[in-house]
Amino acid sequence: MKPTAFALTLLGLFATACNSEKGPKEPGSSKWISRVVEYRPAPGQFINTSLGNMQATAGIVGGKSGCLSLGGFGGYVIFEFDHDVQNIGGTDFVIFGNAFDGNSEPGIVEVSPDGTHWYRLKGSEDEAAGTIAGYTVTYTKPAQTATAEAVSWTDNQSGSGEVGTVTFHPQSYWPLFLTGDPAALVFSGIRLPDNSSWSERDQKFVQAAFAWGYADNWSTDYNDTAGNDPDTRGSNKFDIANAVDADGNPANLTAIRQVKVYTALNQMVGGGVGETSTEVCGALSLSADL
């Protein structure tokens, strides 16, 4: 989670290919997210705050009045629209984040036509050195959760580490609101390469942007609009035509209804920045008026 002014102020398995035919148009469809289906964050410094609890999910529904932190690697949110988001060619929907030049916390995006079959949207780092497919992390609940305590993790690459604490966030980093009070959290997906490094010019740690295909990731078109809608400015743009199945083959989807975003880096950033944790601040469909 990057300590931005904005943030401080506001404080799977894949199935085989499946297509979806566009259903009847709902009257009065909204271009904004209509509902958060599931919010399951990984541990992080903004979990159990106004940016990381169940109440925070309301801020990304019906507009962009808040942000939702997904915590460390694998933490995710699933949301849906009240209509079929069509594959219209070019940008089909956008996702708002909290990225700016030098501060990207990329999240992988998956889409589903029915809430059951899921397909990943390709990104620029698919074949990059350091990208790990089939990556799994297991987080272990700390002995005490009354105050901040580092959260240990192990992965399926014989790695281990912890989500360390940050001075200004004294609350528990373990998501205490999850049903069932789990003693461990397991997340799987694609891990992208670390993107943090020290900048001599800026005298701080920066998190470099990837070229394209991720949420909460600075890009050359981040401040451009899509579909002649001024509300799309300040967002990452996504094309359903980039959806692929588990084998990397084109999914050939005509429309989707649900979107999943998960933190795709497992990284602690120095200088008091803390863990990399994707933020989702809303989403917008370009099919609501079609």
Buried (B, 14 or more C-beta within 10 A) or exposed (E): BBBBEEBEEBEEEBBEBBEBEBEEEEEEBBBBBBEBBEBBBBBBBBBBBBBBBEEBBEBBBBBBEBBBBBBBBBBBBBBBBBBBBBBBEEBBBBBBBBBBEBBBBBBBBBBBBEEEBBBBBBBBBBEEEEBBEEBBBBBBBBEEBEEBBBBBBBBEEEEEBBBBBBEEBEBBBBBBBBEEEEEEBEBBBBBBBBBBEEEEEEEBBBBBBBEBBBBBBBBEEBEEBBBEBEBBBBBBBBBBBBBBBBEEEEBBBBBBBBBBBBBBBBBBBEEEBBBBBBBBBBBBBBBBEB
